[in-house]
Amino acid sequence: MTATVKAIPEGMHTITPHLVCEGAAQAIDFYKKAFNAVELGRMPGPNGKLIHAMLRIGDSSLMLVDDFPEWGGFGPKALKGTPVTIHLYVQDVDASFKQAIDAGGTVKMPVADMFWGDRYGMLTDPFGHNWSLATHKRDMTPEQMQKEMKEMEAHCGPDGNKEK
């Protein structure tokens, strides 16, 4: 009798980020230090670059591959940025954010309490990927969020950074 193969493998979720990194092996080391990632496996190619790696951060998987410009595989450094931010919910955003910065991340937006109920900050990792980290602090209705957003804009301006 043949076992039934699951369409979504055990331990995986429907969506899994798959990052292209210039230096995927070094990225794995960073993610271990910054986000307590656990390496599940890596597959080096004939030239020493990684053609696949799998990590687990919390309850989620993250796939990595080295950049392969010759095959159209470019990371954020080659593209001079990325429009994508990977969001990570954590128990203690302040401690987790500090850990990621101490590991080599760069602050993009310091951790602060946000109008939608999260304590939230953003950083860029050494490989050009953007990460947002948050701890959910308050459950809020859409009306409460709108009210607090308007209060923030009245105090700080629409970009949230400049005093009026």
HELIX and SHEET records of a PDB file:
HELIX    1   1 ALA A   24  PHE A   35  1                                  12    
HELIX    2   2 PRO A   69  TRP A   71  5                                   3    
HELIX    3   3 PRO A   76  LEU A   79  1                                   4    
HELIX    4   4 VAL A   93  ASP A  102  1                                  10    
HELIX    5   5 PRO A  142  CYS A  156  1                                  15    
SHEET    1   A 4 HIS A  18  CYS A  21  0                                        
SHEET    2   A 4 SER A  60  ASP A  66  1                                        
SHEET    3   A 4 LEU A  50  ILE A  57 -1                                        
SHEET    4   A 4 VAL A  38  PRO A  44 -1                                        
SHEET    1   B 4 THR A  85  TYR A  89  0                                        
SHEET    2   B 4 ASN A 130  HIS A 136  1                                        
SHEET    3   B 4 ASP A 118  THR A 124 -1                                        
SHEET    4   B 4 THR A 106  ASP A 113 -1                                        
END                                                                             
